[in-house]
Amino acid sequence: MTDIIMQAYNVLDELRKDNKYQTLLTLDQHIGTLYPREIAAFQKAKVTYEEILNTGGSYHPDYKDAIKVLSQTKTLLYEKPEVKRYFELEREVQDELNDFLNELAHSVSTHVKAPNKLGIVQKGGSCHVR
């Protein structure tokens, strides 16, 4: 069992050294320094929206305004080229991880559940081990 755990750590170390992962980390720091006002505005709008959802939902008098502000701040932040690139890379890394998990699961048994291309574990099937 210890050998398996050590192999898992080795795979994790390889993933951390991958260029895409390193670029993600760099972009994350870069985005934080380039767009602090946009990030703060988006987070504030998100908190306000969540508070409104918890206190009255769509019946709250400020619901439409909160959605509008959240949408505007999100669009302003998410349209930045660095943020777009970040999410593209994040999707690529996630897809690679899902592929790896699928291969790993299927090498053990075809009955082991693993995430699909969308990262969702399908219902059904099991390894029948307890």
C-alpha positions in Angstrom: 0.0 0.0 0.0 2.9 2.4 0.8 4.2 1.8 -2.8 0.9 2.9 -4.2 0.8 6.1 -2.1 4.4 6.9 -3.1 3.5 6.5 -6.8 0.5 8.8 -6.3 2.9 11.4 -4.9 5.2 10.9 -7.8 2.4 11.5 -10.3 1.3 14.6 -8.3 4.9 15.9 -8.5 4.9 15.4 -12.3 1.6 17.2 -12.6 2.9 20.2 -10.6 5.9 20.4 -12.9 3.8 20.5 -16.1 4.0 23.7 -18.1 0.3 24.2 -18.1 0.0 24.0 -14.4 3.0 26.3 -13.9 1.4 28.8 -16.3 -1.9 28.6 -14.4 -0.1 29.5 -11.2 1.7 32.4 -12.9 -1.5 33.7 -14.5 -3.3 33.5 -11.1 -0.7 35.7 -9.5 -0.5 38.0 -12.5 -4.3 38.4 -12.6 -4.4 39.3 -8.9 -1.8 42.1 -9.4 -3.2 43.4 -12.7 -6.9 43.5 -11.8 -7.4 44.0 -8.1 -10.2 46.5 -8.5 -12.1 44.3 -10.9 -11.7 41.2 -8.6 -12.8 43.2 -5.6 -15.9 44.5 -7.4 -16.8 41.1 -8.6 -16.4 39.6 -5.1 -18.5 42.4 -3.6 -21.2 41.9 -6.2 -21.2 38.2 -5.6 -21.5 38.6 -1.8 -24.4 41.0 -2.3 -26.1 38.7 -4.7 -25.8 35.7 -2.3 -27.1 37.8 0.6 -30.1 38.8 -1.4 -30.7 35.2 -2.4 -30.7 34.1 1.2 -33.0 36.9 2.4 -35.6 37.0 -0.2 -34.5 35.3 -3.4 -36.1 36.6 -6.6 -38.8 38.4 -4.5 -36.2 40.7 -2.9 -36.6 44.3 -4.1 -32.9 44.6 -5.0 -32.7 41.2 -6.8 -32.7 42.6 -10.4 -30.1 45.2 -9.5 -27.9 42.6 -7.8 -28.0 40.3 -10.9 -27.3 43.2 -13.2 -24.2 44.4 -11.1 -23.0 40.8 -10.7 -23.3 40.2 -14.5 -21.5 43.5 -15.3 -18.6 42.9 -12.9 -18.2 39.3 -14.0 -18.2 40.3 -17.7 -15.7 43.1 -17.0 -13.3 40.7 -15.2 -13.8 37.6 -17.4 -13.2 39.4 -20.7 -9.6 40.2 -19.7 -7.2 38.3 -22.0 -5.3 36.8 -19.0 -8.5 35.6 -17.4 -9.7 34.0 -20.6 -6.3 32.3 -21.0 -6.5 31.1 -17.3 -9.9 29.5 -17.8 -8.8 27.8 -21.1 -5.7 26.4 -19.4 -7.8 25.3 -16.3 -10.1 23.4 -18.6 -7.2 21.7 -20.4 -5.6 20.7 -17.1 -9.0 19.4 -15.8 -9.5 17.4 -19.0 -6.1 15.8 -18.7 -6.8 14.9 -15.1 -10.1 13.4 -16.0 -8.5 11.4 -18.7 -5.8 10.2 -16.3 -8.4 9.2 -13.7 -10.4 7.4 -16.4 -7.3 5.4 -17.4 -6.5 4.7 -13.8 -10.0 3.6 -13.0 -10.3 1.4 -16.0 -6.9 -0.2 -15.4 -8.3 -1.4 -12.1 -11.7 -2.5 -13.4 -14.3 -1.4 -16.0 -16.8 -1.2 -13.1 -14.9 1.6 -11.2 -16.6 5.0 -11.6 -14.5 7.7 -13.1 -15.3 11.3 -14.4 -16.4 11.8 -18.0 -15.3 14.6 -20.3 -17.4 17.1 -18.3 -15.9 15.9 -14.9 -19.1 14.2 -13.9 -19.1 10.7 -12.4 -21.9 8.8 -14.0 -24.3 6.7 -11.9 -24.3 3.0 -12.2 -21.6 0.4 -12.1 -19.5 -0.3 -9.1 -16.5 -2.4 -8.2 -18.5 -4.6 -5.8 -15.7 -4.4 -3.2 -16.6 -3.7 0.4 
